[in-house]
């Protein structure tokens, strides 16, 4: 009888673990779509402001602020649930996490553009790609954890 209960509890633990893994994969897939849409917003705004003003870093900052707001809105609408935090707290934490993400993004952008002569739009795309992992992890494990 005891062996049967242990086997059942191990089976239950394995099923729960599988469900958690499936949940993170589903959220990652949704966030990939949201992040992709926001990356397109970020790149398009960066390019438009850069072309209009000639200011690469000003365009970078403007595009970051706008695309981060879009990311918050789309993330809470389609990916994450604001569990246990007010909207104001969640927005604040998204901008904090995104500031870290933008530091990663900016480091890649600047390095590729300034040291290696990569075109600014390609450097921007590379920076977004590198920062994506941090952005998802910070939202999943910290800001919107359940």
C-alpha positions in Angstrom: 0.0 0.0 0.0 2.8 2.4 0.9 4.6 1.7 -2.3 1.5 2.4 -4.3 1.0 5.8 -2.5 4.7 6.7 -3.2 4.3 5.7 -6.9 1.1 7.8 -7.1 2.7 10.8 -5.5 5.7 10.6 -7.9 3.3 10.3 -10.8 1.4 13.4 -9.6 4.7 15.3 -9.2 5.8 14.4 -12.7 2.4 15.5 -14.1 2.6 18.8 -12.2 6.1 19.4 -13.5 5.0 18.7 -17.0 2.1 21.1 -16.7 4.5 23.8 -15.4 6.9 23.2 -18.3 4.0 23.4 -20.8 2.8 26.6 -19.2 6.2 28.3 -19.6 6.5 27.1 -23.2 3.0 28.6 -23.9 3.9 31.9 -22.2 7.2 32.0 -24.0 5.5 31.4 -27.4 3.0 34.2 -26.7 5.7 36.5 -25.4 7.8 35.8 -28.5 4.9 37.1 -30.6 4.3 40.1 -28.3 8.1 40.8 -28.1 8.3 40.4 -31.9 5.6 42.9 -32.5 7.2 45.3 -30.0 10.6 44.8 -31.6 9.1 45.8 -34.9 7.6 48.9 -33.3 11.0 49.6 -31.7 12.9 49.2 -34.9 10.4 51.2 -37.0 10.4 54.1 -34.5 14.1 54.0 -34.2 14.6 54.2 -37.9 12.0 56.9 -38.4 13.2 59.2 -35.6 16.9 58.6 -36.6 16.1 59.5 -40.2 14.1 62.6 -39.2 16.6 63.9 -36.6 19.9 62.3 -37.3 20.2 61.4 -33.6 21.0 57.7 -33.2 20.9 57.6 -29.4 17.9 60.0 -29.1 16.0 57.8 -31.6 17.1 54.7 -29.5 15.7 56.3 -26.3 12.4 57.4 -27.9 11.8 54.0 -29.5 12.6 52.3 -26.2 10.1 54.3 -24.1 7.3 53.8 -26.6 7.9 50.1 -27.4 8.2 49.3 -23.6 4.8 50.8 -23.1 3.4 48.7 -25.9 5.1 45.7 -24.5 3.5 46.2 -21.1 0.0 46.6 -22.6 0.3 43.6 -24.9 2.0 41.4 -22.2 -0.8 41.8 -19.7 -3.4 41.5 -22.4 -2.1 38.3 -24.1 0.6 36.7 -22.0 0.8 37.4 -18.2 -1.7 38.0 -15.4 -1.0 40.8 -12.9 -1.2 38.6 -9.8 -0.6 40.3 -6.5 0.6 43.6 -7.9 -1.2 46.8 -8.7 -1.1 48.1 -12.3 1.2 50.9 -11.2 3.6 48.5 -9.5 3.6 46.2 -12.6 4.2 49.1 -15.0 7.0 50.4 -12.8 8.7 47.0 -12.6 8.3 46.4 -16.3 10.2 49.7 -16.9 12.9 48.7 -14.3 13.3 45.3 -16.0 13.2 46.9 -19.4 15.9 49.5 -18.3 18.2 46.5 -17.5 17.2 45.0 -20.8 17.9 48.2 -22.6 21.3 48.4 -21.0 22.0 45.0 -22.5 20.5 46.1 -25.8 22.5 49.4 -25.8 25.7 47.6 -25.0 25.3 45.3 -28.0 24.1 48.2 -30.2 27.0 50.5 -29.3 29.6 47.8 -29.5 28.5 46.6 -32.9 27.9 50.1 -34.3 30.9 51.9 -32.9 33.6 49.2 -32.7 32.6 47.1 -35.6 31.0 49.6 -38.0 27.7 47.6 -38.2 24.8 49.5 -39.7 22.7 51.1 -36.9 19.5 49.2 -37.8 21.3 45.8 -37.9 23.0 46.7 -34.6 19.6 47.6 -33.1 18.2 44.2 -34.2 21.1 42.3 -32.7 20.7 44.2 -29.4 17.0 43.4 -29.3 17.7 39.7 -29.9 20.2 39.6 -27.0 17.9 41.5 -24.6 14.9 39.3 -25.4 15.9 36.5 -23.0 16.3 38.9 -20.1 13.0 40.5 -20.8 11.0 37.3 -20.9 12.7 35.9 -17.8 12.2 39.0 -15.7 8.6 39.1 -16.5 7.9 35.4 -16.1 9.9 34.8 -12.9 9.7 38.2 -11.2 7.1 40.7 -12.3 4.2 38.5 -13.2 5.0 35.4 -11.2 2.0 33.6 -9.7 
